[in-house]
Amino acid sequence: MYDYRVSLLVVVGLYIFSPVIIDWWLAPNGAWYHPFALWFLLIAIYIWVEFKRGPDEL
């Protein structure tokens, strides 16, 4: 099943988080998990939105 909200969320998340991820990734004293924490947050928001929808909603 193709869901437009998933693609919109990925594109917007990529657009918003890309500069932050690159800056954190290149920081010499940054923690290794910083780039992954933002993507985890994006995935968690998507899961929350999907479970908030009812099973009969398309």
DOBA-132902 format. One record per atom (N, C-alpha, C): x, y, z; atom name. Coordinates in nm, 4 decimals. Layout:
<vexpas>
<x=X&y=Y&z=Z&zalo=CA>
...
</vexpas>
This chain:
<vexpas>
<x=0.0837&y=-0.1173&z=0.0000&zalo=N>
<x=0.0000&y=0.0000&z=0.0000&zalo=CA>
<x=0.0884&y=0.1239&z=0.0000&zalo=C>
<x=0.0645&y=0.2134&z=-0.0919&zalo=N>
<x=0.1434&y=0.3356&z=-0.1021&zalo=CA>
<x=0.0752&y=0.4446&z=-0.0202&zalo=C>
<x=0.1506&y=0.5072&z=0.0645&zalo=N>
<x=0.0964&y=0.6086&z=0.1529&zalo=CA>
<x=0.1691&y=0.7396&z=0.1270&zalo=C>
<x=0.0978&y=0.8408&z=0.0846&zalo=N>
<x=0.1593&y=0.9697&z=0.0535&zalo=CA>
<x=0.2128&y=1.0394&z=0.1782&zalo=C>
<x=0.1526&y=1.0116&z=0.2920&zalo=N>
<x=0.2018&y=1.0752&z=0.4147&zalo=CA>
<x=0.3414&y=1.0267&z=0.4502&zalo=C>
<x=0.3714&y=0.9025&z=0.4215&zalo=N>
<x=0.5049&y=0.8499&z=0.4502&zalo=CA>
<x=0.6080&y=0.9225&z=0.3656&zalo=C>
<x=0.5821&y=0.9351&z=0.2367&zalo=N>
<x=0.6782&y=1.0020&z=0.1498&zalo=CA>
<x=0.6904&y=1.1495&z=0.1855&zalo=C>
<x=0.5810&y=1.2147&z=0.2193&zalo=N>
<x=0.5864&y=1.3544&z=0.2599&zalo=CA>
<x=0.6661&y=1.3703&z=0.3888&zalo=C>
<x=0.6466&y=1.2819&z=0.4836&zalo=N>
<x=0.7197&y=1.2875&z=0.6091&zalo=CA>
<x=0.8689&y=1.2649&z=0.5879&zalo=C>
<x=0.9044&y=1.1726&z=0.5005&zalo=N>
<x=1.0456&y=1.1464&z=0.4722&zalo=CA>
<x=1.1103&y=1.2652&z=0.4029&zalo=C>
<x=1.0420&y=1.3221&z=0.3044&zalo=N>
<x=1.0983&y=1.4365&z=0.2320&zalo=CA>
<x=1.1139&y=1.5578&z=0.3233&zalo=C>
<x=1.0123&y=1.5874&z=0.4005&zalo=N>
<x=1.0201&y=1.7014&z=0.4925&zalo=CA>
<x=1.1257&y=1.6764&z=0.5992&zalo=C>
<x=1.1299&y=1.5562&z=0.6521&zalo=N>
<x=1.2319&y=1.5236&z=0.7522&zalo=CA>
<x=1.3721&y=1.5323&z=0.6962&zalo=C>
<x=1.3909&y=1.4855&z=0.5751&zalo=N>
<x=1.5217&y=1.4956&z=0.5107&zalo=CA>
<x=1.5602&y=1.6406&z=0.4886&zalo=C>
<x=1.4662&y=1.7203&z=0.4442&zalo=N>
<x=1.4925&y=1.8615&z=0.4189&zalo=CA>
<x=1.5251&y=1.9364&z=0.5483&zalo=C>
<x=1.4532&y=1.9072&z=0.6539&zalo=N>
<x=1.4727&y=1.9789&z=0.7800&zalo=CA>
<x=1.5969&y=1.9305&z=0.8549&zalo=C>
<x=1.6172&y=1.7994&z=0.8600&zalo=N>
<x=1.7228&y=1.7452&z=0.9443&zalo=CA>
<x=1.8583&y=1.7304&z=0.8761&zalo=C>
<x=1.8669&y=1.7463&z=0.7466&zalo=N>
<x=1.9944&y=1.7255&z=0.6779&zalo=CA>
<x=2.1064&y=1.8165&z=0.7277&zalo=C>
<x=2.0867&y=1.9474&z=0.7388&zalo=N>
<x=2.1965&y=2.0310&z=0.7875&zalo=CA>
<x=2.2391&y=1.9974&z=0.9305&zalo=C>
<x=2.1425&y=1.9657&z=1.0135&zalo=N>
<x=2.1737&y=1.9328&z=1.1528&zalo=CA>
<x=2.2519&y=1.8017&z=1.1597&zalo=C>
<x=2.2093&y=1.7036&z=1.0818&zalo=N>
<x=2.2775&y=1.5747&z=1.0820&zalo=CA>
<x=2.4206&y=1.5887&z=1.0321&zalo=C>
<x=2.4406&y=1.6655&z=0.9271&zalo=N>
<x=2.5760&y=1.6850&z=0.8739&zalo=CA>
<x=2.6638&y=1.7565&z=0.9755&zalo=C>
<x=2.6099&y=1.8599&z=1.0407&zalo=N>
<x=2.6881&y=1.9311&z=1.1424&zalo=CA>
<x=2.7235&y=1.8409&z=1.2599&zalo=C>
<x=2.6264&y=1.7633&z=1.3069&zalo=N>
<x=2.6528&y=1.6736&z=1.4196&zalo=CA>
<x=2.7484&y=1.5620&z=1.3799&zalo=C>
<x=2.7369&y=1.5136&z=1.2585&zalo=N>
<x=2.8209&y=1.4043&z=1.2140&zalo=CA>
<x=2.9673&y=1.4481&z=1.2039&zalo=C>
<x=2.9890&y=1.5715&z=1.1608&zalo=N>
<x=3.1249&y=1.6206&z=1.1429&zalo=CA>
<x=3.1846&y=1.6817&z=1.2690&zalo=C>
<x=3.1075&y=1.6975&z=1.3736&zalo=N>
<x=3.1588&y=1.7536&z=1.4988&zalo=CA>
<x=3.2566&y=1.6554&z=1.5625&zalo=C>
<x=3.3769&y=1.7013&z=1.5947&zalo=N>
<x=3.4767&y=1.6083&z=1.6498&zalo=CA>
<x=3.4456&y=1.5595&z=1.7906&zalo=C>
<x=3.3711&y=1.6361&z=1.8676&zalo=N>
<x=3.3442&y=1.5953&z=2.0057&zalo=CA>
<x=3.1986&y=1.5538&z=2.0268&zalo=C>
<x=3.1261&y=1.5300&z=1.9205&zalo=N>
<x=2.9850&y=1.4922&z=1.9319&zalo=CA>
<x=2.9684&y=1.3440&z=1.9606&zalo=C>
<x=2.8545&y=1.3114&z=2.0156&zalo=N>
<x=2.8229&y=1.1712&z=2.0436&zalo=CA>
<x=2.7852&y=1.1011&z=1.9128&zalo=C>
<x=2.8102&y=0.9711&z=1.9054&zalo=N>
<x=2.7861&y=0.8959&z=1.7820&zalo=CA>
<x=2.6387&y=0.8828&z=1.7493&zalo=C>
<x=2.5511&y=0.8939&z=1.8496&zalo=N>
<x=2.4101&y=0.8667&z=1.8294&zalo=CA>
<x=2.3287&y=0.9901&z=1.7907&zalo=C>
<x=2.3862&y=1.1070&z=1.7866&zalo=N>
<x=2.3097&y=1.2276&z=1.7539&zalo=CA>
<x=2.2381&y=1.2207&z=1.6196&zalo=C>
<x=2.3022&y=1.1835&z=1.5104&zalo=N>
<x=2.2276&y=1.1762&z=1.3835&zalo=CA>
<x=2.1146&y=1.0731&z=1.3865&zalo=C>
<x=2.1368&y=0.9646&z=1.4571&zalo=N>
<x=2.0362&y=0.8589&z=1.4625&zalo=CA>
<x=1.9194&y=0.8956&z=1.5531&zalo=C>
<x=1.9431&y=0.9804&z=1.6519&zalo=N>
<x=1.8357&y=1.0217&z=1.7422&zalo=CA>
<x=1.7292&y=1.1010&z=1.6682&zalo=C>
<x=1.7696&y=1.1872&z=1.5757&zalo=N>
<x=1.6715&y=1.2637&z=1.4995&zalo=CA>
<x=1.5881&y=1.1737&z=1.4090&zalo=C>
<x=1.6518&y=1.0757&z=1.3456&zalo=N>
<x=1.5767&y=0.9843&z=1.2602&zalo=CA>
<x=1.4847&y=0.8954&z=1.3432&zalo=C>
<x=1.5287&y=0.8569&z=1.4620&zalo=N>
<x=1.4423&y=0.7797&z=1.5509&zalo=CA>
<x=1.3197&y=0.8608&z=1.5894&zalo=C>
<x=1.3392&y=0.9892&z=1.6159&zalo=N>
<x=1.2270&y=1.0762&z=1.6490&zalo=CA>
<x=1.1307&y=1.0870&z=1.5319&zalo=C>
<x=1.1814&y=1.0997&z=1.4113&zalo=N>
<x=1.0974&y=1.1068&z=1.2925&zalo=CA>
<x=1.0175&y=0.9783&z=1.2733&zalo=C>
<x=1.0788&y=0.8650&z=1.2941&zalo=N>
<x=1.0100&y=0.7365&z=1.2818&zalo=CA>
<x=0.9057&y=0.7200&z=1.3923&zalo=C>
<x=0.9385&y=0.7622&z=1.5129&zalo=N>
<x=0.8438&y=0.7525&z=1.6241&zalo=CA>
<x=0.7204&y=0.8393&z=1.5998&zalo=C>
<x=0.7391&y=0.9571&z=1.5428&zalo=N>
<x=0.6254&y=1.0432&z=1.5118&zalo=CA>
<x=0.5366&y=0.9778&z=1.4068&zalo=C>
<x=0.5970&y=0.9167&z=1.3057&zalo=N>
<x=0.5185&y=0.8488&z=1.2034&zalo=CA>
<x=0.4376&y=0.7334&z=1.2635&zalo=C>
<x=0.4990&y=0.6548&z=1.3493&zalo=N>
<x=0.4289&y=0.5420&z=1.4115&zalo=CA>
<x=0.3136&y=0.5934&z=1.4971&zalo=C>
<x=0.3370&y=0.7015&z=1.5693&zalo=N>
<x=0.2319&y=0.7593&z=1.6522&zalo=CA>
<x=0.1141&y=0.8062&z=1.5674&zalo=C>
<x=0.1422&y=0.8703&z=1.4541&zalo=N>
<x=0.0365&y=0.9173&z=1.3652&zalo=CA>
<x=-0.0412&y=0.7991&z=1.3075&zalo=C>
<x=0.0280&y=0.6923&z=1.2713&zalo=N>
<x=-0.0395&y=0.5766&z=1.2134&zalo=CA>
<x=-0.1278&y=0.5045&z=1.3149&zalo=C>
<x=-0.0829&y=0.4917&z=1.4395&zalo=N>
<x=-0.1642&y=0.4246&z=1.5404&zalo=CA>
<x=-0.2801&y=0.5109&z=1.5873&zalo=C>
<x=-0.2683&y=0.6417&z=1.5690&zalo=N>
<x=-0.3763&y=0.7314&z=1.6060&zalo=CA>
<x=-0.4939&y=0.7160&z=1.5101&zalo=C>
<x=-0.4647&y=0.6824&z=1.3864&zalo=N>
<x=-0.5702&y=0.6564&z=1.2875&zalo=CA>
<x=-0.6411&y=0.5268&z=1.3202&zalo=C>
<x=-0.7681&y=0.5233&z=1.2917&zalo=N>
<x=-0.8452&y=0.4013&z=1.3135&zalo=CA>
<x=-0.8149&y=0.2969&z=1.2082&zalo=C>
<x=-0.8418&y=0.1686&z=1.2350&zalo=N>
<x=-0.8121&y=0.0635&z=1.1387&zalo=CA>
<x=-0.9022&y=0.0677&z=1.0151&zalo=C>
<x=-1.0184&y=0.1321&z=1.0247&zalo=N>
<x=-1.1079&y=0.1374&z=0.9091&zalo=CA>
<x=-1.0888&y=0.2633&z=0.8246&zalo=C>
<x=-0.9999&y=0.3531&z=0.8644&zalo=N>
<x=-0.9721&y=0.4733&z=0.7868&zalo=CA>
<x=-0.8694&y=0.4429&z=0.6793&zalo=C>
<x=-0.8951&y=0.4885&z=0.5603&zalo=N>
<x=-0.8010&y=0.4688&z=0.4496&zalo=CA>
<x=-0.7415&y=0.5992&z=0.4070&zalo=C>
</vexpas>
